[in-house]
Amino acid sequence: MNVTAQPSVAGTKRLPIRPDLMVEGDPPLLVGSRDRDTGQVFFPAEAMNPVTMTEGTLERHAFDGSGKLVAWTVVARGLPGFDSPYALATVQLDAGPSLIAQLHAWQGKTLRPGMRLALAVERIKTEKDGTEVIGPKFVPVED
């Protein structure tokens, strides 16, 4: 099931940061595109292969969001609506693409390059009307 606007358990409205970016579930999945010819995965989804500039070879592809931590920074004071502090990380996904996303449940853990990360769909920020904007976050996995 794609993530669409929905009430949370407490009745707060939850809205995805971008449509068709992830699928909530156990485990959650990212939604991107995969080239039928090469198998290369892109995230977020693309309409045209950005490497070969070929049209018509990409298909929608839901995939596991596991990966590893490349680099991170801690934002001590975020913009309104964001919890502070928060950690922003570069994540190299096992499926191939890399992205920048927030970490979840990272405080009190010793972060290190190469650390395994698991995908979670969590609140990114809260709008003024109380709507929770949700999106992909990554949880450090202890060895």
Secondary structure, 3 states (H helix, E strand, C coil): CECCCEECCCCCEEEECCCCCEECCCCCEEEEEEECCCCCEECCCCCECCCCCCECCEEEEEEECCEEEEEEEEECCCCCCCCCCEEEEEEEECCCCEEEEEECCCCCCCCCCCCEEEEEEEEEEECCCCCEEEEEEEEECCC
